[in-house]
Amino acid sequence: MLFSKRGFTLIEVLVTIFIIAVAVIGLVMGFSSGLATVQELKQISVADHIAQEKMEELRGGAPLQETSHPQEVTQEGTRYFYTITVTPVSGATALSKVTVTVNFTSHTGRSITRRLVTYFTENGITKGSD
């Protein structure tokens, strides 16, 4: 008499559970990695905004001077440090290169630096050589 095989053996069930567990762990790791990337991109966006804001302050008439040490700005729990560097352009007496640098440590522990560079002229007019 032949017995018909009904149901699953214990090994088949264990293999199925293992395969499902590996797939679920892969999905969870993918989602957490994606969320970490989104959070880091948000922090980079805030750093870019800080650099742009400081540059706009200079364009708006704030004194065009370097920062002697990094200035701190805290937004959404992250500490950002910015510096302003003013470098005269050789050969152009009224032209200065201005760099705003923003540094921060992301929530993943990476040290990230963002820079915004532009040129300013003295009183909005470039002096020409006569």
GUKEFI-11228 format. One record per residue (C-alpha): residue in three letters; x, y negated, z negated. Coordinates in steps of 0.25 Angstrom, whole numbers. Example, Ala and Ser with C-alpha at 12.3 -4.5 7.8 and 13.67 -1.06 7.14 Angstrom:
2
NODE  residuo      x      y      z
NODE      ALA     49     18    -31
NODE      SER     55      4    -29
END
This chain:
130
NODE  residuo      x      y      z
NODE      MET      0      0      0
NODE      LEU      5    -14      4
NODE      PHE      4    -25     -5
NODE      SER      1    -38      1
NODE      LYS     10    -50     -3
NODE      ARG      2    -61     -9
NODE      GLY      7    -74    -16
NODE      PHE     22    -78    -17
NODE      THR     33    -72    -24
NODE      LEU     40    -79    -35
NODE      ILE     53    -82    -26
NODE      GLU     44    -88    -16
NODE      VAL     37    -97    -26
NODE      LEU     51   -102    -32
NODE      VAL     57   -105    -18
NODE      THR     44   -113    -14
NODE      ILE     45   -121    -27
NODE      PHE     60   -123    -25
NODE      ILE     58   -128    -11
NODE      ILE     47   -138    -16
NODE      ALA     55   -143    -27
NODE      VAL     67   -146    -17
NODE      ALA     57   -153     -8
NODE      VAL     51   -161    -20
NODE      ILE     65   -165    -26
NODE      GLY     69   -170    -12
NODE      LEU     57   -179    -10
NODE      VAL     59   -184    -24
NODE      MET     74   -187    -22
NODE      GLY     70   -194     -8
NODE      PHE     60   -203    -15
NODE      SER     69   -207    -26
NODE      SER     80   -210    -17
NODE      GLY     70   -218     -8
NODE      LEU     65   -226    -20
NODE      ALA     80   -229    -25
NODE      THR     83   -234    -11
NODE      VAL     71   -243    -11
NODE      GLN     74   -249    -25
NODE      GLU     88   -251    -20
NODE      LEU     83   -258     -7
NODE      LYS     74   -267    -16
NODE      GLN     86   -271    -25
NODE      ILE     94   -275    -12
NODE      SER     82   -283     -7
NODE      VAL     82   -291    -21
NODE      ALA     98   -293    -19
NODE      ASP     96   -298     -5
NODE      HIS     85   -307    -10
NODE      ILE     94   -313    -22
NODE      ALA    105   -316    -12
NODE      GLN     95   -323     -2
NODE      GLU     89   -331    -14
NODE      LYS    103   -336    -18
NODE      MET    106   -339     -4
NODE      GLU     93   -347     -3
NODE      GLU     96   -355    -15
NODE      LEU    110   -359     -9
NODE      ARG    103   -363      4
NODE      GLY     93   -371     -5
NODE      GLY    103   -380    -10
NODE      ALA    109   -372    -22
NODE      PRO    124   -376    -24
NODE      LEU    133   -367    -14
NODE      GLN    142   -361    -25
NODE      GLU    147   -347    -28
NODE      THR    143   -340    -40
NODE      SER    155   -337    -50
NODE      HIS    149   -324    -54
NODE      PRO    138   -315    -50
NODE      GLN    124   -320    -54
NODE      GLU    114   -310    -59
NODE      VAL     99   -309    -54
NODE      THR     90   -298    -60
NODE      GLN     78   -294    -52
NODE      GLU     69   -282    -54
NODE      GLY     79   -276    -64
NODE      THR     91   -277    -55
NODE      ARG    103   -286    -58
NODE      TYR    108   -293    -45
NODE      PHE    121   -301    -45
NODE      TYR    123   -312    -35
NODE      THR    135   -321    -31
NODE      ILE    136   -332    -21
NODE      THR    149   -334    -14
NODE      VAL    152   -347     -6
NODE      THR    164   -346      4
NODE      PRO    168   -358     13
NODE      VAL    169   -354     28
NODE      SER    183   -357     34
NODE      GLY    183   -367     45
NODE      ALA    169   -372     41
NODE      THR    170   -383     31
NODE      ALA    155   -383     27
NODE      LEU    152   -369     28
NODE      SER    151   -359     17
NODE      LYS    148   -344     17
NODE      VAL    139   -340      5
NODE      THR    137   -326      1
NODE      VAL    127   -321    -10
NODE      THR    130   -308    -15
NODE      VAL    121   -299    -24
NODE      ASN    125   -287    -31
NODE      PHE    117   -277    -39
NODE      THR    117   -263    -43
NODE      SER    105   -255    -38
NODE      HIS     97   -246    -46
NODE      THR    104   -234    -40
NODE      GLY    118   -240    -45
NODE      ARG    123   -245    -32
NODE      SER    130   -258    -32
NODE      ILE    124   -267    -21
NODE      THR    129   -280    -15
NODE      ARG    121   -289     -6
NODE      ARG    126   -301      1
NODE      LEU    120   -313      8
NODE      VAL    129   -322     16
NODE      THR    127   -336     23
NODE      TYR    134   -349     26
NODE      PHE    131   -362     21
NODE      THR    135   -376     26
NODE      GLU    138   -388     18
NODE      ASN    125   -396     17
NODE      GLY    119   -388     28
NODE      ILE    129   -394     38
NODE      THR    141   -387     44
NODE      LYS    152   -398     45
NODE      GLY    159   -397     59
NODE      SER    173   -401     61
NODE      ASP    175   -414     68
END
